[in-house]
Amino acid sequence: MTGLWPALLGRMNQYLGIRARDWPLLLLMLAHVFAALTLTISLRSLNTGLLLAAFEPSVFPWYFLAEAVLSFVLSMGYGAIAHRISRRRENIGLLIVFAGILLAGRLLLFQGQAWVNFALPVICEAFSGLVMIQAWILYGDCVDSRKARRVFPLIGLGGTCGGIFGGWLASRLAHLIGTENLLFIELILLGLLCLGSLKLLKRATDPEQKMEHKLEQASEVATGLVARGQQVLTSVMANKLLVRVLGILVCVRVASTILDFQLQLQLKAHFSQDGITAYMGTYFALTSLVTLIIQLTLENRIINSHGVVWGMGSTPLTLGLGLGGFLLAPSLMSATIAKFFEQITKNSLFKTAVELVYIPFESSVRRRLRVMVNGILSLTTVPLASVTIMVFSGQALILVLIALAFAGLGLVISILLQGPYTRKLHDALMRRRLLIDDNAGRLQQQLSVSPDAIERLLTRGGINMILFALELLKQQNIPISPNKLDSLFFHPNPYVREGALHLLARQGSTQHAQLAVDILTHDRDPRVRRACFAALRRLGDESLNPILQPFLDDPSLEVRAECVLFLFTKGGIEGILAGAEVLKAWTESSSEHELEMAAYAIGQIGIRYFRSDYLALLRHPVAQVRQAALEAGGVSLPAELMQELLPALAERAHARATRQALLTLPADQVLPAAMQSLRAHGNDISRQLELIKLMSGFQHPLAVDYLMELLAEPDIRIKHQVLQGLVLLRRKLAYDPEPYKPRVHAQLQREFYYGYHYYLLLTLLRKHPGDPVRGRFLQAEIKYKLRFVQEMIFRLLGLLHPPDEIYKAFLNFRSQSAHFRALSLEVLSYTLDSELLELVLSFLDDLPYDHKLAVAREHLVIDETIGNQWWASAVILEDPWLRRLSVWCRHLEPPEGEERQMFEILDKMFLLKQTPVFEKFSAEQIYPVAAAAREQFVPSQTLIFKQGQPGDAFYIVSSGTVAVERSGVRVTLLGEKECFGELEVLNGEPRLAAIRTVSECELLVISREDFIDLVEEYPDFSRGLLEVLSERLAAHVLKLSRTQPLGTGSLWSESSTDVSGIGIDYKPQN
């Protein structure tokens, strides 16, 4: 029995789509909405009784009109006041004002004045509408978009229960205490609602709310109330999503108001005041009961499966059917049935869908939009319906036909809602500027700078501002007269002189050549002389040969190289002969530096003129020379040398330069050769990866075909690199994904196979871990692989759908904010095909493992034959890492030889994983560290190293205790799984303290040379180390910022530059 309740609760959660951690907040919301709907429904029954007993049917349209006008005035006033006060005052204040109105109304009813029977229902209807809007805004502030889809249908269920209770309460008490005395019951309900709001406000606390509140106040000061209202109205009408939602709501309200009028006519003809109140109470109780059944059985599944479209279309559809029945047989029963079908969908599917539409908007925007939409609806729909009723009050047939037309129009608009809602969700991903587009690689900025502002920067600014202005002129290609640069050519700072000369080369004319010559002959800085030659290559001619040839003997080899380039390009026959002599000497030299300059010069002049010399440099045994030759190939590589460069991709140090050189050649020549080379070197993973990167650099359809062919490769590293290339080409080339859809779907199924099996392994490991401690290490590795599968799924989805939107969804999914992860999955739910939707969302969503596995079993994704023997899974057996870890976790004896050595490394990895430096590393990232670490036994009271000694190693305590001593004084003790010496290994500084063993110790030692080699050789290790160090730095900066606010310290004040008065208009690009 002990396990029965959790099992039943788990099944219920799975059926309802609720997480266990959702229940505390959900129960609080259920209680709050129960009280709110009890209040609303009982008030509606009371209002109907008061109104119909005192007035004739001709007054009913005026009642609708008065209610609409008052609702509009209250909505506008509420929207203007709400953002000026705190959330607490806003919520509680409205309830207190409502309670005062109810109490005053009851006192006036004692006096028997007829106008109170008209005014009080109007005021109560308007205020109860505001109370419900306020309640749903509060619920929206407590959840994100994914949680909203899970809990909103159940919140509606609580509201339905409240409606049942409110209707029962009104029907039972109307005859017992009288309709008027029900107002005292409403006061009690308002008190309960107030208590629930206070509890919810604590959970709805938004850290950004205070900032939003301040911004709204500043906006209100800047713009008047009328202007702000116009601004909000304009923004509503400019939003396609809101316009269509408004259209649906208008159609539903007009048709519903006409149907209400027909029902009230029938009630007036059949009952007295208390009878009407009792009838309406019974009616509301029955409709709420049926609504409850729908919410328990259908609503959650329909909303989660089909989204807002089905929900928004449900009420127009049932309205149309009900009005059609009333048209055929007008009576109290047919009017009640029509209203019954409208209410059961309006209070379930329709209501939840409307609330979901507002979720993508910011909290503060959502509050204003809700009251604004309510005001617009009150001012347009009810007056429209009232005027229609007044005009055709005696022609029931025409009225019903008009209502039918509105219901049909609402159904059509709801079908067109899907596109705008999906786009709004995409926009929500970028709302807080969380993401940076990876195509840009850096924040894109737009600078609007006037020439006068540039001139002031160049003349009045300091060194940094002058350099900034020069870089700005260069990057933005802003024209400026060379005469305004005169003072900079002789500036004390060589970087300023160099920048000015680069601008002269771009914008100067031949008359400025003599200026460059003068600077060249007088300036001693090599950087400036090189810039002079760069300018002269554009501005000079062969008449300058006598002046410039002496620079072939310049002390700086780089200056000599620039002189050679001038003589070859501008020096005529005489210059070419002089330059060729120097270049020949360099190509035959044994100096590596001269050979590098020879490669640079050959690349600039043209490799086709020095083919044999270039090949000799390309095959030179010194890596730096080969690198220079490859970089030269990126300038002027002939196509016939392509085969000479392809083998260089196998060298990691030269791969980037090789790719850059090959990318200058025609794609139809390089791509077939690259594919042939990739097939020929099937065992060389590094070369294959570089060839894939090369193919990805060509924006050519043939590259897409080749990469799609490689997508089926079993090696995960190749597949990952192929996906990176395909996503890049999908962005830049915008190819049609339809022909490749079967291949992509096949790969998605393969990722689902591995991903869901990882979840199965995690479930089995929790029950049968082998060694519990080692089992956690294996679980961490499987979770790392799960994150990798998630990334692969997003990349594959980017091949089928707009890649930028999928990429934004991926970044939000990987963020630390639950809000953005929820938006990411919400976007996917409206983007993906139905055949992928359930598998993708259940895999990515934060669901219990049992729920995920149930979906996988339904789609036949996982293999159930392994039972509890998780180590027998094909996923384990296929993966060498997981296979070794599974044996290690079960303490099985490994085979002799390499496998035994591997198990020793696994023991070291296990220890490293428990240290602060490596705790977040994956097993693959730790492996090279563990392989490089050596074990060392140190006796007690042994000095491991002295204070001030060079930092030559990094230590981890495997067993025992060591003491940290500074200036002979013991500072602290370090025990098992703690490390020391990591800072000195990274920066090479002397030891900050001495370390002495307190007991016998076993240590893992990693030398500084091995550590640096690991950083250089293993990108995964380097990336992991960089992440750890950045997290430590961020934590340290955060700690400092708490003690010394940013902007007050000397670091910030000295590095900041005041540009006020310069005239720069800085505008970040949207």
GICOR-V352523 format. One record per residue. N is the residue number from 1. RES is the residue in one small letter. PSI is psi in whole degrees, -180 to 180 (none if undefined). Layout:
N	RES	PSI
N	RES	PSI
This chain:
1	m	-27
2	t	-32
3	g	-4
4	l	-45
5	w	-48
6	p	-37
7	a	-44
8	l	-41
9	l	-40
10	g	-42
11	r	-41
12	m	-43
13	n	-42
14	q	-41
15	y	-43
16	l	-13
17	g	29
18	i	143
19	r	153
20	a	-37
21	r	-10
22	d	-20
23	w	-44
24	p	-48
25	l	-39
26	l	-42
27	l	-38
28	l	-43
29	m	-39
30	l	-44
31	a	-41
32	h	-47
33	v	-29
34	f	-47
35	a	-40
36	a	-44
37	l	-32
38	t	-44
39	l	-48
40	t	-48
41	i	-43
42	s	-37
43	l	-39
44	r	-40
45	s	-44
46	l	-46
47	n	-42
48	t	-43
49	g	-44
50	l	-43
51	l	-50
52	l	-27
53	a	-24
54	a	-16
55	f	159
56	e	164
57	p	-26
58	s	-19
59	v	-18
60	f	-46
61	p	-36
62	w	-32
63	y	-46
64	f	-43
65	l	-45
66	a	-41
67	e	-41
68	a	-47
69	v	-44
70	l	-40
71	s	-39
72	f	-46
73	v	-45
74	l	-40
75	s	-44
76	m	-43
77	g	-41
78	y	-43
79	g	-32
80	a	-32
81	i	-33
82	a	-42
83	h	-9
84	r	-18
85	i	169
86	s	160
87	r	-38
88	r	-48
89	r	-36
90	e	-49
91	n	-50
92	i	-36
93	g	-42
94	l	-42
95	l	-38
96	i	-43
97	v	-42
98	f	-43
99	a	-41
100	g	-39
101	i	-43
102	l	-42
103	l	-43
104	a	-37
105	g	-40
106	r	-38
107	l	-38
108	l	-33
109	l	-28
110	f	-29
111	q	-10
112	g	26
113	q	129
114	a	-34
115	w	-23
116	v	-35
117	n	-20
118	f	-47
119	a	-42
120	l	-46
121	p	-38
122	v	-48
123	i	-42
124	c	-41
125	e	-43
126	a	-44
127	f	-39
128	s	-33
129	g	-42
130	l	-39
131	v	-42
132	m	-39
133	i	-45
134	q	-40
135	a	-46
136	w	-32
137	i	-42
138	l	-41
139	y	-40
140	g	-31
141	d	-17
142	c	-11
143	v	163
144	d	-177
145	s	-38
146	r	-44
147	k	-33
148	a	-41
149	r	-27
150	r	-44
151	v	-24
152	f	-41
153	p	-36
154	l	-30
155	i	-42
156	g	-34
157	l	-42
158	g	-39
159	g	-38
160	t	-43
161	c	-40
162	g	-38
163	g	-41
164	i	-47
165	f	-41
166	g	-42
167	g	-42
168	w	-41
169	l	-45
170	a	-42
171	s	-34
172	r	-40
173	l	-16
174	a	-44
175	h	-26
176	l	-50
177	i	-6
178	g	151
179	t	-43
180	e	-36
181	n	-8
182	l	-19
183	l	-30
184	f	-35
185	i	-38
186	e	-34
187	l	-39
188	i	-43
189	l	-38
190	l	-37
191	g	-44
192	l	-39
193	l	-37
194	c	-43
195	l	-43
196	g	-38
197	s	-39
198	l	-40
199	k	-43
200	l	-34
201	l	-31
202	k	-35
203	r	-20
204	a	11
205	t	123
206	d	121
207	p	-20
208	e	-1
209	q	-41
210	k	-41
211	m	-43
212	e	-41
213	h	-42
214	k	-41
215	l	-39
216	e	-40
217	q	-42
218	a	-39
219	s	-38
220	e	-35
221	v	-40
222	a	-30
223	t	145
224	g	172
225	l	-43
226	v	-45
227	a	-39
228	r	-38
229	g	-42
230	q	-39
231	q	-46
232	v	-42
233	l	-42
234	t	-42
235	s	-35
236	v	-48
237	m	-23
238	a	-11
239	n	116
240	k	-37
241	l	-50
242	l	-36
243	v	-42
244	r	-38
245	v	-44
246	l	-41
247	g	-43
248	i	-45
249	l	-39
250	v	-48
251	c	-43
252	v	-42
253	r	-41
254	v	-49
255	a	-39
256	s	-38
257	t	-41
258	i	-41
259	l	-38
260	d	-42
261	f	-44
262	q	-39
263	l	-40
264	q	-35
265	l	-43
266	q	-39
267	l	-42
268	k	-34
269	a	-13
270	h	-26
271	f	164
272	s	-174
273	q	-55
274	d	-33
275	g	-41
276	i	-45
277	t	-44
278	a	-42
279	y	-46
280	m	-37
281	g	-45
282	t	-42
283	y	-47
284	f	-36
285	a	-43
286	l	-45
287	t	-38
288	s	-35
289	l	-45
290	v	-38
291	t	-39
292	l	-43
293	i	-42
294	i	-43
295	q	-35
296	l	-32
297	t	-37
298	l	-39
299	e	-49
300	n	-42
301	r	-40
302	i	-46
303	i	-43
304	n	-30
305	s	-40
306	h	-10
307	g	-155
308	v	-23
309	v	-49
310	w	-40
311	g	-45
312	m	-27
313	g	-10
314	s	-46
315	t	-45
316	p	-36
317	l	-50
318	t	-33
319	l	-44
320	g	-43
321	l	-43
322	g	-42
323	l	-35
324	g	-40
325	g	-41
326	f	-35
327	l	-37
328	l	-37
329	a	83
330	p	122
331	s	173
332	l	-40
333	m	-45
334	s	-35
335	a	-41
336	t	-42
337	i	-42
338	a	-46
339	k	-33
340	f	-49
341	f	-36
342	e	-46
343	q	-40
344	i	-30
345	t	-35
346	k	-35
347	n	0
348	s	-90
349	l	-48
350	f	-46
351	k	-45
352	t	-41
353	a	-41
354	v	-43
355	e	-37
356	l	-30
357	v	-33
358	y	-15
359	i	-41
360	p	-15
361	f	153
362	e	156
363	s	-49
364	s	-39
365	v	-41
366	r	-40
367	r	-46
368	r	-40
369	l	-40
370	r	-50
371	v	-34
372	m	-45
373	v	-41
374	n	-41
375	g	-43
376	i	-42
377	l	-43
378	s	-37
379	l	-20
380	t	-48
381	t	-53
382	v	-44
383	p	-39
384	l	-46
385	a	-38
386	s	-45
387	v	-41
388	t	-43
389	i	-41
390	m	-41
391	v	-41
392	f	35
393	s	-29
394	g	4
395	q	83
396	a	-36
397	l	-46
398	i	-41
399	l	-45
400	v	-38
401	l	-40
402	i	-45
403	a	-39
404	l	-39
405	a	-42
406	f	-40
407	a	-41
408	g	-41
409	l	-40
410	g	-37
411	l	-41
412	v	-44
413	i	-37
414	s	-33
415	i	-31
416	l	8
417	l	-23
418	q	-48
419	g	-54
420	p	-35
421	y	-42
422	t	-42
423	r	-36
424	k	-37
425	l	-41
426	h	-43
427	d	-35
428	a	-26
429	l	-29
430	m	8
431	r	-41
432	r	20
433	r	40
434	l	-31
435	l	153
436	i	128
437	d	130
438	d	-16
439	n	-33
440	a	-38
441	g	-16
442	r	165
443	l	127
444	q	132
445	q	147
446	q	122
447	l	126
448	s	107
449	v	129
450	s	154
451	p	-35
452	d	-38
453	a	-39
454	i	-44
455	e	-38
456	r	-37
457	l	-41
458	l	-26
459	t	-34
460	r	-15
461	g	165
462	g	-173
463	i	-48
464	n	-39
465	m	-33
466	i	-45
467	l	-38
468	f	-43
469	a	-41
470	l	-42
471	e	-36
472	l	-45
473	l	-38
474	k	-46
475	q	-42
476	q	-6
477	n	45
478	i	126
479	p	139
480	i	142
481	s	131
482	p	-25
483	n	-28
484	k	-6
485	l	-1
486	d	-44
487	s	-19
488	l	-21
489	f	-22
490	f	27
491	h	147
492	p	-29
493	n	123
494	p	-30
495	y	-33
496	v	-45
497	r	-41
498	e	-46
499	g	-40
500	a	-38
501	l	-36
502	h	-39
503	l	-37
504	l	-40
505	a	-34
506	r	-41
507	q	-2
508	g	178
509	s	179
510	t	-24
511	q	-15
512	h	1
513	a	-41
514	q	-35
515	l	-45
516	a	-38
517	v	-43
518	d	-44
519	i	-40
520	l	-42
521	t	-20
522	h	-26
523	d	136
524	r	-7
525	d	124
526	p	-36
527	r	-41
528	v	-41
529	r	-37
530	r	-41
531	a	-33
532	c	-45
533	f	-37
534	a	-39
535	a	-40
536	l	-27
537	r	-21
538	r	-34
539	l	-22
540	g	-177
541	d	-174
542	e	-11
543	s	-17
544	l	0
545	n	-47
546	p	-33
547	i	-36
548	l	-24
549	q	-35
550	p	-21
551	f	-3
552	l	-14
553	d	18
554	d	145
555	p	-29
556	s	124
557	l	-35
558	e	-38
559	v	-42
560	r	-39
561	a	-41
562	e	-35
563	c	-42
564	v	-43
565	l	-39
566	f	-44
567	l	-36
568	f	-36
569	t	-31
570	k	-8
571	g	1
572	g	-165
573	i	-44
574	e	-43
575	g	-40
576	i	-43
577	l	-41
578	a	-42
579	g	-37
580	a	-36
581	e	-43
582	v	-42
583	l	-38
584	k	-41
585	a	-38
586	w	-42
587	t	-25
588	e	2
589	s	158
590	s	-4
591	s	125
592	e	-38
593	h	-42
594	e	-37
595	l	-38
596	e	-41
597	m	-34
598	a	-44
599	a	-43
600	y	-47
601	a	-41
602	i	-41
603	g	-39
604	q	-37
605	i	-43
606	g	116
607	i	-30
608	r	-22
609	y	-15
610	f	48
611	r	-49
612	s	-42
613	d	-39
614	y	-41
615	l	-38
616	a	-41
617	l	-36
618	l	-29
619	r	12
620	h	143
621	p	-21
622	v	129
623	a	-39
624	q	-35
625	v	-45
626	r	-40
627	q	-43
628	a	-39
629	a	-41
630	l	-41
631	e	-36
632	a	-33
633	g	-26
634	g	-8
635	v	-45
636	s	53
637	l	127
638	p	150
639	a	-30
640	e	-12
641	l	9
642	m	-46
643	q	-24
644	e	-29
645	l	-27
646	l	-41
647	p	-24
648	a	-15
649	l	-21
650	a	-18
651	e	117
652	r	-38
653	a	-26
654	h	-1
655	a	-44
656	r	-48
657	a	-36
658	t	-45
659	r	-43
660	q	-38
661	a	-45
662	l	-28
663	l	-11
664	t	-10
665	l	164
666	p	138
667	a	-38
668	d	-12
669	q	-40
670	v	-42
671	l	-49
672	p	-39
673	a	-40
674	a	-41
675	m	-40
676	q	-41
677	s	-36
678	l	-42
679	r	-32
680	a	-18
681	h	56
682	g	-22
683	n	-6
684	d	90
685	i	-40
686	s	-44
687	r	-40
688	q	-42
689	l	-41
690	e	-36
691	l	-38
692	i	-42
693	k	-39
694	l	-48
695	m	-34
696	s	-21
697	g	-13
698	f	123
699	q	77
700	h	140
701	p	-32
702	l	-34
703	a	-40
704	v	-43
705	d	-46
706	y	-43
707	l	-37
708	m	-35
709	e	-37
710	l	-10
711	l	-24
712	a	2
713	e	139
714	p	-29
715	d	126
716	i	-30
717	r	-41
718	i	-44
719	k	-42
720	h	-44
721	q	-38
722	v	-44
723	l	-39
724	q	-44
725	g	-42
726	l	-40
727	v	-40
728	l	-45
729	l	-33
730	r	-37
731	r	-49
732	k	-38
733	l	-24
734	a	49
735	y	161
736	d	119
737	p	-10
738	e	-45
739	p	-24
740	y	4
741	k	-43
742	p	-40
743	r	-43
744	v	-41
745	h	-38
746	a	-41
747	q	-36
748	l	-42
749	q	-36
750	r	-40
751	e	-38
752	f	-40
753	y	-50
754	y	-45
755	g	-48
756	y	-30
757	h	-33
758	y	-41
759	y	-40
760	l	-42
761	l	-41
762	l	-39
763	t	-45
764	l	-36
765	l	-31
766	r	-32
767	k	-38
768	h	73
769	p	-10
770	g	-115
771	d	117
772	p	-38
773	v	-48
774	r	-31
775	g	-35
776	r	-34
777	f	-43
778	l	-40
779	q	-41
780	a	-38
781	e	-39
782	i	-38
783	k	-35
784	y	-42
785	k	-32
786	l	-42
787	r	-36
788	f	-41
789	v	-40
790	q	-44
791	e	-42
792	m	-40
793	i	-43
794	f	-41
795	r	-41
796	l	-40
797	l	-31
798	g	-17
799	l	-19
800	l	-25
801	h	171
802	p	116
803	p	-35
804	d	-40
805	e	-40
806	i	-37
807	y	-41
808	k	-42
809	a	-38
810	f	-46
811	l	-39
812	n	-36
813	f	-36
814	r	1
815	s	169
816	q	-4
817	s	123
818	a	-31
819	h	-46
820	f	-34
821	r	-41
822	a	-43
823	l	-37
824	s	-49
825	l	-33
826	e	-41
827	v	-45
828	l	-37
829	s	-24
830	y	4
831	t	-38
832	l	158
833	d	155
834	s	-30
835	e	-21
836	l	-18
837	l	-53
838	e	-43
839	l	-42
840	v	-50
841	l	-40
842	s	-31
843	f	-41
844	l	-27
845	d	158
846	d	68
847	l	159
848	p	148
849	y	-36
850	d	-37
851	h	-43
852	k	-44
853	l	-32
854	a	-42
855	v	-41
856	a	-40
857	r	-38
858	e	-34
859	h	10
860	l	46
861	v	-32
862	i	159
863	d	119
864	e	0
865	t	-15
866	i	-15
867	g	-132
868	n	-4
869	q	77
870	w	-29
871	w	-11
872	a	0
873	s	144
874	a	-32
875	v	-37
876	i	-46
877	l	-30
878	e	-23
879	d	113
880	p	-39
881	w	-53
882	l	-35
883	r	-45
884	r	-42
885	l	-35
886	s	-40
887	v	-43
888	w	-40
889	c	-30
890	r	6
891	h	34
892	l	151
893	e	125
894	p	162
895	p	168
896	e	169
897	g	-133
898	e	-37
899	e	-38
900	r	-41
901	q	-38
902	m	-37
903	f	-34
904	e	-39
905	i	-37
906	l	-38
907	d	-41
908	k	-41
909	m	-41
910	f	-41
911	l	-44
912	l	-38
913	k	-24
914	q	3
915	t	154
916	p	-32
917	v	-37
918	f	10
919	e	-26
920	k	6
921	f	149
922	s	169
923	a	-40
924	e	-31
925	q	-33
926	i	-27
927	y	-50
928	p	-30
929	v	-45
930	a	-37
931	a	-31
932	a	-18
933	a	143
934	r	147
935	e	142
936	q	129
937	f	130
938	v	126
939	p	169
940	s	150
941	q	37
942	t	134
943	l	116
944	i	-47
945	f	159
946	k	159
947	q	134
948	g	-9
949	q	146
950	p	141
951	g	102
952	d	-1
953	a	162
954	f	135
955	y	143
956	i	133
957	v	113
958	s	-41
959	s	154
960	g	-172
961	t	141
962	v	156
963	a	139
964	v	122
965	e	136
966	r	123
967	s	38
968	g	-1
969	v	129
970	r	126
971	v	-47
972	t	173
973	l	144
974	l	135
975	g	-160
976	e	139
977	k	6
978	e	157
979	c	161
980	f	154
981	g	6
982	e	-34
983	l	-45
984	e	-31
985	v	-37
986	l	-42
987	n	-6
988	g	13
989	e	163
990	p	156
991	r	135
992	l	-18
993	a	165
994	a	152
995	i	128
996	r	138
997	t	139
998	v	-32
999	s	179
1000	e	134
1001	c	144
1002	e	125
1003	l	150
1004	l	128
1005	v	130
1006	i	117
1007	s	157
1008	r	-37
1009	e	-45
1010	d	-39
1011	f	-45
1012	i	-39
1013	d	-40
1014	l	-43
1015	v	-40
1016	e	-31
1017	e	-30
1018	y	104
1019	p	-37
1020	d	-42
1021	f	-44
1022	s	-42
1023	r	-43
1024	g	-42
1025	l	-40
1026	l	-40
1027	e	-43
1028	v	-46
1029	l	-38
1030	s	-38
1031	e	-43
1032	r	-42
1033	l	-43
1034	a	-42
1035	a	-38
1036	h	-42
1037	v	-40
1038	l	-40
1039	k	-41
1040	l	-40
1041	s	-25
1042	r	-27
1043	t	-27
1044	q	104
1045	p	144
1046	l	142
1047	g	-11
1048	t	-19
1049	g	166
1050	s	-30
1051	l	-45
1052	w	-39
1053	s	-33
1054	e	-33
1055	s	-14
1056	s	149
1057	t	127
1058	d	117
1059	v	15
1060	s	137
1061	g	-12
1062	i	-36
1063	g	22
1064	i	130
1065	d	104
1066	y	123
1067	k	110
1068	p	141
1069	q	137
1070	n	none
